[in-house]
């Protein structure tokens, strides 16, 4: 399967930048989630409320950190 995104640059420059950096955004949020998990699990710190909020925000936007494996 192939999928193509077409942008009319320079008019769609912002949309192009968002689409072309989507994986970096995903990995950034995933790294933050993992850090929060580790801090909660191994450092005996209570960041779970922050991690829950992050996941709630993602769910509200129909996003899932487990979608890329």
C-alpha positions in Angstrom: 0.0 0.0 0.0 1.2 3.5 -0.8 0.0 6.8 0.6 1.0 10.2 -0.6 0.6 13.6 1.0 0.6 16.6 -1.4 1.4 20.1 -0.2 1.2 23.3 -2.2 4.3 25.1 -1.0 4.9 27.8 0.2 1.2 28.2 1.1 1.1 24.9 3.0 4.5 25.2 4.6 3.2 24.9 8.1 1.2 21.7 7.3 4.2 20.3 5.5 6.5 20.9 8.5 3.9 19.3 10.9 3.6 16.2 8.6 7.3 15.9 8.0 8.2 16.0 11.7 5.4 13.9 13.0 7.6 10.9 13.9 9.9 13.2 15.9 6.9 14.6 17.8 5.7 11.0 18.4 9.1 9.9 19.7 9.4 13.0 21.9 6.1 12.3 23.6 6.9 8.6 23.9 10.3 9.4 25.5 8.5 11.7 28.0 6.0 9.0 28.8 8.8 6.4 29.3 10.7 8.8 31.6 7.5 9.4 33.6 7.0 5.6 33.9 10.6 5.1 35.0 10.4 7.9 37.6 7.2 6.4 39.0 8.3 2.8 38.9 12.0 3.0 39.9 12.6 6.3 41.7 9.6 6.1 44.0 8.4 9.5 42.7 4.7 10.2 42.1 4.6 11.3 38.5 1.8 9.0 37.7 -0.7 11.8 37.8 1.3 13.6 35.1 1.6 10.4 33.0 -2.1 9.8 33.3 -2.8 13.4 32.2 -0.5 13.0 29.2 -2.3 9.8 28.2 -5.7 11.5 28.7 -4.7 14.3 26.4 -3.5 11.9 23.8 -6.7 9.8 24.0 -8.8 13.0 23.6 -6.9 13.6 20.3 -7.4 10.0 19.3 -3.7 9.3 19.6 -2.0 6.2 21.1 1.7 5.9 22.1 1.4 2.1 21.3 0.5 2.7 17.7 4.1 2.4 16.5 6.0 -0.7 17.3 
